[in-house]
Amino acid sequence: MFTDLLQNVAEAVNSVLTPKNSVLMIIYYQNILHYIKPSLIHIIEGHLIG
């Protein structure tokens, strides 16, 4: 059931991703990245963006 939810969210995000659009996602579950293929990732750790 949780996997279905991740897939539904990923489909919605992927549907709006175009070369002219971008999406900012703040995630705690790394598993969603199995369904969304980001072109750029920033990681925040210890209040610093890397």
mmCIF file of the N, C-alpha and C atoms, coordinates in Angstrom:
data_MODEL
# 
_entry.id   MODEL 
# 
loop_
_atom_site.group_PDB 
_atom_site.id 
_atom_site.type_symbol 
_atom_site.label_atom_id 
_atom_site.label_alt_id 
_atom_site.label_comp_id 
_atom_site.label_asym_id 
_atom_site.label_entity_id 
_atom_site.label_seq_id 
_atom_site.pdbx_PDB_ins_code 
_atom_site.Cartn_x 
_atom_site.Cartn_y 
_atom_site.Cartn_z 
_atom_site.occupancy 
_atom_site.B_iso_or_equiv 
_atom_site.pdbx_formal_charge 
_atom_site.auth_seq_id 
_atom_site.auth_comp_id 
_atom_site.auth_asym_id 
_atom_site.auth_atom_id 
_atom_site.pdbx_PDB_model_num 
ATOM 1   N N  . MET A 1 1  ? 0.823  -1.191 0.000   1.00 0.00 ? 1  MET A N  1 
ATOM 2   C CA . MET A 1 1  ? 0.000  0.000  0.000   1.00 0.00 ? 1  MET A CA 1 
ATOM 3   C C  . MET A 1 1  ? 0.873  1.264  0.000   1.00 0.00 ? 1  MET A C  1 
ATOM 4   N N  . PHE A 1 2  ? 1.915  1.285  0.835   1.00 0.00 ? 2  PHE A N  1 
ATOM 5   C CA . PHE A 1 2  ? 2.806  2.444  0.873   1.00 0.00 ? 2  PHE A CA 1 
ATOM 6   C C  . PHE A 1 2  ? 3.537  2.605  -0.446  1.00 0.00 ? 2  PHE A C  1 
ATOM 7   N N  . THR A 1 3  ? 3.914  1.485  -1.060  1.00 0.00 ? 3  THR A N  1 
ATOM 8   C CA . THR A 1 3  ? 4.588  1.535  -2.354  1.00 0.00 ? 3  THR A CA 1 
ATOM 9   C C  . THR A 1 3  ? 3.668  2.121  -3.418  1.00 0.00 ? 3  THR A C  1 
ATOM 10  N N  . ASP A 1 4  ? 2.393  1.769  -3.364  1.00 0.00 ? 4  ASP A N  1 
ATOM 11  C CA . ASP A 1 4  ? 1.424  2.336  -4.309  1.00 0.00 ? 4  ASP A CA 1 
ATOM 12  C C  . ASP A 1 4  ? 1.326  3.847  -4.145  1.00 0.00 ? 4  ASP A C  1 
ATOM 13  N N  . LEU A 1 5  ? 1.353  4.303  -2.907  1.00 0.00 ? 5  LEU A N  1 
ATOM 14  C CA . LEU A 1 5  ? 1.298  5.738  -2.646  1.00 0.00 ? 5  LEU A CA 1 
ATOM 15  C C  . LEU A 1 5  ? 2.519  6.436  -3.237  1.00 0.00 ? 5  LEU A C  1 
ATOM 16  N N  . LEU A 1 6  ? 3.712  5.864  -3.029  1.00 0.00 ? 6  LEU A N  1 
ATOM 17  C CA . LEU A 1 6  ? 4.929  6.449  -3.597  1.00 0.00 ? 6  LEU A CA 1 
ATOM 18  C C  . LEU A 1 6  ? 4.861  6.498  -5.115  1.00 0.00 ? 6  LEU A C  1 
ATOM 19  N N  . GLN A 1 7  ? 4.351  5.439  -5.714  1.00 0.00 ? 7  GLN A N  1 
ATOM 20  C CA . GLN A 1 7  ? 4.235  5.401  -7.168  1.00 0.00 ? 7  GLN A CA 1 
ATOM 21  C C  . GLN A 1 7  ? 3.249  6.457  -7.671  1.00 0.00 ? 7  GLN A C  1 
ATOM 22  N N  . ASN A 1 8  ? 2.152  6.660  -6.966  1.00 0.00 ? 8  ASN A N  1 
ATOM 23  C CA . ASN A 1 8  ? 1.169  7.678  -7.365  1.00 0.00 ? 8  ASN A CA 1 
ATOM 24  C C  . ASN A 1 8  ? 1.775  9.073  -7.268  1.00 0.00 ? 8  ASN A C  1 
ATOM 25  N N  . VAL A 1 9  ? 2.491  9.353  -6.210  1.00 0.00 ? 9  VAL A N  1 
ATOM 26  C CA . VAL A 1 9  ? 3.142  10.655 -6.051  1.00 0.00 ? 9  VAL A CA 1 
ATOM 27  C C  . VAL A 1 9  ? 4.187  10.840 -7.144  1.00 0.00 ? 9  VAL A C  1 
ATOM 28  N N  . ALA A 1 10 ? 4.975  9.809  -7.407  1.00 0.00 ? 10 ALA A N  1 
ATOM 29  C CA . ALA A 1 10 ? 6.020  9.888  -8.426  1.00 0.00 ? 10 ALA A CA 1 
ATOM 30  C C  . ALA A 1 10 ? 5.414  10.141 -9.805  1.00 0.00 ? 10 ALA A C  1 
ATOM 31  N N  . GLU A 1 11 ? 4.314  9.490  -10.134 1.00 0.00 ? 11 GLU A N  1 
ATOM 32  C CA . GLU A 1 11 ? 3.656  9.705  -11.422 1.00 0.00 ? 11 GLU A CA 1 
ATOM 33  C C  . GLU A 1 11 ? 3.199  11.154 -11.553 1.00 0.00 ? 11 GLU A C  1 
ATOM 34  N N  . ALA A 1 12 ? 2.657  11.701 -10.474 1.00 0.00 ? 12 ALA A N  1 
ATOM 35  C CA . ALA A 1 12 ? 2.203  13.094 -10.508 1.00 0.00 ? 12 ALA A CA 1 
ATOM 36  C C  . ALA A 1 12 ? 3.376  14.046 -10.696 1.00 0.00 ? 12 ALA A C  1 
ATOM 37  N N  . VAL A 1 13 ? 4.461  13.804 -9.986  1.00 0.00 ? 13 VAL A N  1 
ATOM 38  C CA . VAL A 1 13 ? 5.645  14.660 -10.117 1.00 0.00 ? 13 VAL A CA 1 
ATOM 39  C C  . VAL A 1 13 ? 6.243  14.528 -11.510 1.00 0.00 ? 13 VAL A C  1 
ATOM 40  N N  . ASN A 1 14 ? 6.400  13.310 -11.981 1.00 0.00 ? 14 ASN A N  1 
ATOM 41  C CA . ASN A 1 14 ? 6.974  13.098 -13.312 1.00 0.00 ? 14 ASN A CA 1 
ATOM 42  C C  . ASN A 1 14 ? 6.129  13.727 -14.411 1.00 0.00 ? 14 ASN A C  1 
ATOM 43  N N  . SER A 1 15 ? 4.821  13.825 -14.192 1.00 0.00 ? 15 SER A N  1 
ATOM 44  C CA . SER A 1 15 ? 3.953  14.392 -15.223 1.00 0.00 ? 15 SER A CA 1 
ATOM 45  C C  . SER A 1 15 ? 4.151  15.896 -15.396 1.00 0.00 ? 15 SER A C  1 
ATOM 46  N N  . VAL A 1 16 ? 4.667  16.583 -14.378 1.00 0.00 ? 16 VAL A N  1 
ATOM 47  C CA . VAL A 1 16 ? 4.888  18.028 -14.501 1.00 0.00 ? 16 VAL A CA 1 
ATOM 48  C C  . VAL A 1 16 ? 6.342  18.382 -14.783 1.00 0.00 ? 16 VAL A C  1 
ATOM 49  N N  . LEU A 1 17 ? 7.228  17.407 -14.755 1.00 0.00 ? 17 LEU A N  1 
ATOM 50  C CA . LEU A 1 17 ? 8.638  17.675 -15.028 1.00 0.00 ? 17 LEU A CA 1 
ATOM 51  C C  . LEU A 1 17 ? 8.857  17.832 -16.531 1.00 0.00 ? 17 LEU A C  1 
ATOM 52  N N  . THR A 1 18 ? 9.284  19.010 -16.928 1.00 0.00 ? 18 THR A N  1 
ATOM 53  C CA . THR A 1 18 ? 9.624  19.298 -18.311 1.00 0.00 ? 18 THR A CA 1 
ATOM 54  C C  . THR A 1 18 ? 10.894 20.143 -18.290 1.00 0.00 ? 18 THR A C  1 
ATOM 55  N N  . PRO A 1 19 ? 11.522 20.356 -19.434 1.00 0.00 ? 19 PRO A N  1 
ATOM 56  C CA . PRO A 1 19 ? 12.705 21.235 -19.445 1.00 0.00 ? 19 PRO A CA 1 
ATOM 57  C C  . PRO A 1 19 ? 12.410 22.656 -18.964 1.00 0.00 ? 19 PRO A C  1 
ATOM 58  N N  . LYS A 1 20 ? 11.130 23.069 -19.007 1.00 0.00 ? 20 LYS A N  1 
ATOM 59  C CA . LYS A 1 20 ? 10.776 24.419 -18.564 1.00 0.00 ? 20 LYS A CA 1 
ATOM 60  C C  . LYS A 1 20 ? 10.262 24.471 -17.126 1.00 0.00 ? 20 LYS A C  1 
ATOM 61  N N  . ASN A 1 21 ? 9.979  23.318 -16.518 1.00 0.00 ? 21 ASN A N  1 
ATOM 62  C CA . ASN A 1 21 ? 9.452  23.259 -15.159 1.00 0.00 ? 21 ASN A CA 1 
ATOM 63  C C  . ASN A 1 21 ? 10.453 22.582 -14.234 1.00 0.00 ? 21 ASN A C  1 
ATOM 64  N N  . SER A 1 22 ? 10.364 22.933 -12.987 1.00 0.00 ? 22 SER A N  1 
ATOM 65  C CA . SER A 1 22 ? 11.174 22.242 -11.983 1.00 0.00 ? 22 SER A CA 1 
ATOM 66  C C  . SER A 1 22 ? 10.312 21.984 -10.761 1.00 0.00 ? 22 SER A C  1 
ATOM 67  N N  . VAL A 1 23 ? 10.774 21.084 -9.918  1.00 0.00 ? 23 VAL A N  1 
ATOM 68  C CA . VAL A 1 23 ? 10.042 20.715 -8.715  1.00 0.00 ? 23 VAL A CA 1 
ATOM 69  C C  . VAL A 1 23 ? 11.027 20.691 -7.561  1.00 0.00 ? 23 VAL A C  1 
ATOM 70  N N  . LEU A 1 24 ? 10.650 21.324 -6.473  1.00 0.00 ? 24 LEU A N  1 
ATOM 71  C CA . LEU A 1 24 ? 11.429 21.262 -5.247  1.00 0.00 ? 24 LEU A CA 1 
ATOM 72  C C  . LEU A 1 24 ? 10.741 20.273 -4.328  1.00 0.00 ? 24 LEU A C  1 
ATOM 73  N N  . MET A 1 25 ? 11.450 19.223 -3.963  1.00 0.00 ? 25 MET A N  1 
ATOM 74  C CA . MET A 1 25 ? 10.901 18.218 -3.065  1.00 0.00 ? 25 MET A CA 1 
ATOM 75  C C  . MET A 1 25 ? 11.790 18.114 -1.842  1.00 0.00 ? 25 MET A C  1 
ATOM 76  N N  . ILE A 1 26 ? 11.181 18.149 -0.700  1.00 0.00 ? 26 ILE A N  1 
ATOM 77  C CA . ILE A 1 26 ? 11.890 17.879 0.544   1.00 0.00 ? 26 ILE A CA 1 
ATOM 78  C C  . ILE A 1 26 ? 11.364 16.538 1.017   1.00 0.00 ? 26 ILE A C  1 
ATOM 79  N N  . ILE A 1 27 ? 12.244 15.538 0.990   1.00 0.00 ? 27 ILE A N  1 
ATOM 80  C CA . ILE A 1 27 ? 11.802 14.174 1.263   1.00 0.00 ? 27 ILE A CA 1 
ATOM 81  C C  . ILE A 1 27 ? 12.575 13.579 2.422   1.00 0.00 ? 27 ILE A C  1 
ATOM 82  N N  . TYR A 1 28 ? 11.921 12.679 3.099   1.00 0.00 ? 28 TYR A N  1 
ATOM 83  C CA . TYR A 1 28 ? 12.552 11.923 4.165   1.00 0.00 ? 28 TYR A CA 1 
ATOM 84  C C  . TYR A 1 28 ? 12.696 10.458 3.776   1.00 0.00 ? 28 TYR A C  1 
ATOM 85  N N  . TYR A 1 29 ? 11.918 10.046 2.779   1.00 0.00 ? 29 TYR A N  1 
ATOM 86  C CA . TYR A 1 29 ? 11.939 8.661  2.327   1.00 0.00 ? 29 TYR A CA 1 
ATOM 87  C C  . TYR A 1 29 ? 12.697 8.569  1.019   1.00 0.00 ? 29 TYR A C  1 
ATOM 88  N N  . GLN A 1 30 ? 13.862 7.980  1.068   1.00 0.00 ? 30 GLN A N  1 
ATOM 89  C CA . GLN A 1 30 ? 14.716 7.873  -0.111  1.00 0.00 ? 30 GLN A CA 1 
ATOM 90  C C  . GLN A 1 30 ? 14.105 6.956  -1.165  1.00 0.00 ? 30 GLN A C  1 
ATOM 91  N N  . ASN A 1 31 ? 13.181 6.100  -0.769  1.00 0.00 ? 31 ASN A N  1 
ATOM 92  C CA . ASN A 1 31 ? 12.589 5.142  -1.702  1.00 0.00 ? 31 ASN A CA 1 
ATOM 93  C C  . ASN A 1 31 ? 11.862 5.805  -2.860  1.00 0.00 ? 31 ASN A C  1 
ATOM 94  N N  . ILE A 1 32 ? 11.390 7.018  -2.686  1.00 0.00 ? 32 ILE A N  1 
ATOM 95  C CA . ILE A 1 32 ? 10.673 7.682  -3.779  1.00 0.00 ? 32 ILE A CA 1 
ATOM 96  C C  . ILE A 1 32 ? 11.599 7.930  -4.966  1.00 0.00 ? 32 ILE A C  1 
ATOM 97  N N  . LEU A 1 33 ? 12.900 7.968  -4.705  1.00 0.00 ? 33 LEU A N  1 
ATOM 98  C CA . LEU A 1 33 ? 13.847 8.183  -5.799  1.00 0.00 ? 33 LEU A CA 1 
ATOM 99  C C  . LEU A 1 33 ? 13.951 6.965  -6.716  1.00 0.00 ? 33 LEU A C  1 
ATOM 100 N N  . HIS A 1 34 ? 13.344 5.857  -6.338  1.00 0.00 ? 34 HIS A N  1 
ATOM 101 C CA . HIS A 1 34 ? 13.284 4.696  -7.233  1.00 0.00 ? 34 HIS A CA 1 
ATOM 102 C C  . HIS A 1 34 ? 12.303 4.953  -8.366  1.00 0.00 ? 34 HIS A C  1 
ATOM 103 N N  . TYR A 1 35 ? 11.387 5.895  -8.158  1.00 0.00 ? 35 TYR A N  1 
ATOM 104 C CA . TYR A 1 35 ? 10.337 6.161  -9.133  1.00 0.00 ? 35 TYR A CA 1 
ATOM 105 C C  . TYR A 1 35 ? 10.502 7.512  -9.829  1.00 0.00 ? 35 TYR A C  1 
ATOM 106 N N  . ILE A 1 36 ? 11.224 8.446  -9.200  1.00 0.00 ? 36 ILE A N  1 
ATOM 107 C CA . ILE A 1 36 ? 11.482 9.756  -9.779  1.00 0.00 ? 36 ILE A CA 1 
ATOM 108 C C  . ILE A 1 36 ? 12.963 9.829  -10.114 1.00 0.00 ? 36 ILE A C  1 
ATOM 109 N N  . LYS A 1 37 ? 13.275 10.235 -11.312 1.00 0.00 ? 37 LYS A N  1 
ATOM 110 C CA . LYS A 1 37 ? 14.670 10.361 -11.727 1.00 0.00 ? 37 LYS A CA 1 
ATOM 111 C C  . LYS A 1 37 ? 15.039 11.841 -11.801 1.00 0.00 ? 37 LYS A C  1 
ATOM 112 N N  . PRO A 1 38 ? 15.555 12.383 -10.711 1.00 0.00 ? 38 PRO A N  1 
ATOM 113 C CA . PRO A 1 38 ? 15.881 13.809 -10.709 1.00 0.00 ? 38 PRO A CA 1 
ATOM 114 C C  . PRO A 1 38 ? 17.101 14.112 -11.568 1.00 0.00 ? 38 PRO A C  1 
ATOM 115 N N  . SER A 1 39 ? 17.151 15.325 -12.097 1.00 0.00 ? 39 SER A N  1 
ATOM 116 C CA . SER A 1 39 ? 18.313 15.743 -12.880 1.00 0.00 ? 39 SER A CA 1 
ATOM 117 C C  . SER A 1 39 ? 19.354 16.415 -11.986 1.00 0.00 ? 39 SER A C  1 
ATOM 118 N N  . LEU A 1 40 ? 18.938 16.829 -10.796 1.00 0.00 ? 40 LEU A N  1 
ATOM 119 C CA . LEU A 1 40 ? 19.843 17.508 -9.873  1.00 0.00 ? 40 LEU A CA 1 
ATOM 120 C C  . LEU A 1 40 ? 19.360 17.258 -8.450  1.00 0.00 ? 40 LEU A C  1 
ATOM 121 N N  . ILE A 1 41 ? 20.289 16.959 -7.564  1.00 0.00 ? 41 ILE A N  1 
ATOM 122 C CA . ILE A 1 41 ? 19.953 16.707 -6.155  1.00 0.00 ? 41 ILE A CA 1 
ATOM 123 C C  . ILE A 1 41 ? 20.866 17.552 -5.285  1.00 0.00 ? 41 ILE A C  1 
ATOM 124 N N  . HIS A 1 42 ? 20.282 18.232 -4.313  1.00 0.00 ? 42 HIS A N  1 
ATOM 125 C CA . HIS A 1 42 ? 21.042 18.911 -3.260  1.00 0.00 ? 42 HIS A CA 1 
ATOM 126 C C  . HIS A 1 42 ? 20.732 18.187 -1.959  1.00 0.00 ? 42 HIS A C  1 
ATOM 127 N N  . ILE A 1 43 ? 21.738 17.956 -1.161  1.00 0.00 ? 43 ILE A N  1 
ATOM 128 C CA . ILE A 1 43 ? 21.556 17.266 0.107   1.00 0.00 ? 43 ILE A CA 1 
ATOM 129 C C  . ILE A 1 43 ? 21.837 18.253 1.237   1.00 0.00 ? 43 ILE A C  1 
ATOM 130 N N  . ILE A 1 44 ? 20.899 18.325 2.179   1.00 0.00 ? 44 ILE A N  1 
ATOM 131 C CA . ILE A 1 44 ? 21.068 19.194 3.350   1.00 0.00 ? 44 ILE A CA 1 
ATOM 132 C C  . ILE A 1 44 ? 21.437 18.294 4.523   1.00 0.00 ? 44 ILE A C  1 
ATOM 133 N N  . GLU A 1 45 ? 22.572 18.583 5.122   1.00 0.00 ? 45 GLU A N  1 
ATOM 134 C CA . GLU A 1 45 ? 23.027 17.810 6.272   1.00 0.00 ? 45 GLU A CA 1 
ATOM 135 C C  . GLU A 1 45 ? 23.649 18.763 7.276   1.00 0.00 ? 45 GLU A C  1 
ATOM 136 N N  . GLY A 1 46 ? 23.208 18.689 8.489   1.00 0.00 ? 46 GLY A N  1 
ATOM 137 C CA . GLY A 1 46 ? 23.752 19.580 9.510   1.00 0.00 ? 46 GLY A CA 1 
ATOM 138 C C  . GLY A 1 46 ? 23.545 21.036 9.186   1.00 0.00 ? 46 GLY A C  1 
ATOM 139 N N  . HIS A 1 47 ? 22.370 21.364 8.611   1.00 0.00 ? 47 HIS A N  1 
ATOM 140 C CA . HIS A 1 47 ? 21.979 22.734 8.247   1.00 0.00 ? 47 HIS A CA 1 
ATOM 141 C C  . HIS A 1 47 ? 22.835 23.315 7.144   1.00 0.00 ? 47 HIS A C  1 
ATOM 142 N N  . LEU A 1 48 ? 23.563 22.497 6.388   1.00 0.00 ? 48 LEU A N  1 
ATOM 143 C CA . LEU A 1 48 ? 24.370 22.959 5.257   1.00 0.00 ? 48 LEU A CA 1 
ATOM 144 C C  . LEU A 1 48 ? 23.889 22.281 3.986   1.00 0.00 ? 48 LEU A C  1 
ATOM 145 N N  . ILE A 1 49 ? 23.850 23.031 2.900   1.00 0.00 ? 49 ILE A N  1 
ATOM 146 C CA . ILE A 1 49 ? 23.485 22.467 1.609   1.00 0.00 ? 49 ILE A CA 1 
ATOM 147 C C  . ILE A 1 49 ? 24.754 22.059 0.883   1.00 0.00 ? 49 ILE A C  1 
ATOM 148 N N  . GLY A 1 50 ? 24.804 20.788 0.477   1.00 0.00 ? 50 GLY A N  1 
ATOM 149 C CA . GLY A 1 50 ? 25.993 20.282 -0.214  1.00 0.00 ? 50 GLY A CA 1 
ATOM 150 C C  . GLY A 1 50 ? 25.707 19.916 -1.619  1.00 0.00 ? 50 GLY A C  1 
# 
